[in-house]
Amino acid sequence: MAKIDPRTEIKEFLSSRRARITPERAGLPAYGGNRRVEGLRREEVALLAGVSVDYYVRLERGSLTGASDGVLDALAAALQLDEAERDHLFHLARQPRAPGGPRAVTVRPALQQVLDAITDAPAWICNGRYDVLAVNHLARALYSPVLAGPRRPANTARFVYLDPGAAKTFFVDYDRIACDVAAKLRMEAGRDPHDEELIALVGELSARNELFRQRWASQDVRLHRSGRKRLHHPVVGRLDLDVESMEMPAEPGLLMNIYTAPAGTATADGLALLASWAAGLGHPRLGRTQSQSGSP
């Protein structure tokens, strides 16, 4: 199994962020017309961050261990990192040195009860690998294209990149979704580079999809946040949904996602129609069967 090398991750992330910033954007004079590097030079980043050139070179070569919060904040400011990129930088610097135990692929019964109590909105729980771990009745109906295959747990990243025909039909903004999925997986890799199932997922997607290889190589990162998701459901048609993604402090690494629509809108009517359709479905709860107990 391929590994995610923390030093390589640090080097490629910092160099890619440095390459995108011109001296003019950083407020520095650009001397000479033949710069050999894209963006800022290492010595310019060191100047902006208030560290020595030798120290910054060591940092960019992957030696972030031991860097203080003040140094990391100075780097984030010098490289004009957004919130997700800053968090990623700190994750890279504070990575666990040893693998943790295997992550759970099921949720507690009490959490399933919470989902089932949400009757008017699709609600589901996933982890940072995009494994769909639990759904309520409406989410099972809404995500029926994602859940159509037999593999459990179903995985949205696999659906997006390995079933692109169906994914492009289901996700109205497929290109944005594809970028976000790769960026959020990259963020997850920064949090835990030892997650063997994540490593296997990234390896599988890289081997089978050129678009994923390109998006992964971009080093872009994203946070799981609230927003708008536009879907085309095979039964009820177009749905423009407001999404709330909430971290669960009692279950580190899990996210609860709830999709809603303002009353009186076409999407609210579509959700009501979806509920009527869902009432006739008899799918079993999500779970991992004995024959599918390997990687998600």
C-alpha positions, 0 to 999 in steps of 0.5 A: 500500500502506498503511503502519504509521506508527511515531509513530501506533503509539507514540501509540496504544499508550501512550494505550491502556495509560494508559487501562486503569489507574485511579488506585487501581490505580496507588496514587494518590489520585483527587481529584474525581468527574468525571475527563475521561479513562479511566485515568490522566492524562498528568501522573499517568504522568509523576509515576509515571515520574519525568519531566516532564509536557512530556517525557511528552507528547512521548513519547506523541505518538510521540517515543520516539527517543532515550529511554534504557533507564532512561526506558523501564523507568520508563514500563513500570513506571508503565503496569504493562506485562507482559513482552510489552508492555515488549518492544513498547515497546522495539521501538517506541523502537528501530525501524529507520529504513529498510526492510531487505531482503525476508525469506526465505520458504524455509528452509535444507535443513539445517533441513528435515532437522532437522524430518524427523528429528523423527518422533514429533511434529508440528514446523514452522517459521514466521515472525512473519507466521504464514507456514508455511515448512516442516513435517515429515510429522506437522505436514503431517498435523496442519495439513491444514486450514490447508494445504488451500488452494493459496496458498503459503506457507500462512498461519495468520493468514489461515486464522483470520480469512478461513476462520473456519468451518473455523478454528472447527472446527479450533481448539477455543479459537478466540476465544483463538487469534484474539486471540493471532494479532492480538496477535502480528502487532501485536508483529511490526509493532513489531519491523519496521514496514517489513515490506511483506508484513506491512503487506499482510497486516494490510491484507488482514485489516483490509479483510476481517474485522471481528473482526481490525479490533477485535483490531488496534485493541486494541493488545494484544501477545503473545509466542510462548511455550510452552503448550497448544493444543487442536485438533479434527482432521478425521480423528483428532478432539480433540488437547490438545497441549503446544506448545514455540515456540523462536526460532532464533538462526541464523535471526532471525525464524523460530520452530520449533514442536513439538507433543507429548503425555504418554505414555498419554494420549488425545492420544498415542494420537491422534498415533499414529493421525495418524502412521498416517494421515500415512503414506498422504499424499503431499503435496509439501513446502511451497514457493512456486510461480512463480505464487504469488511475491507476498505470502504 
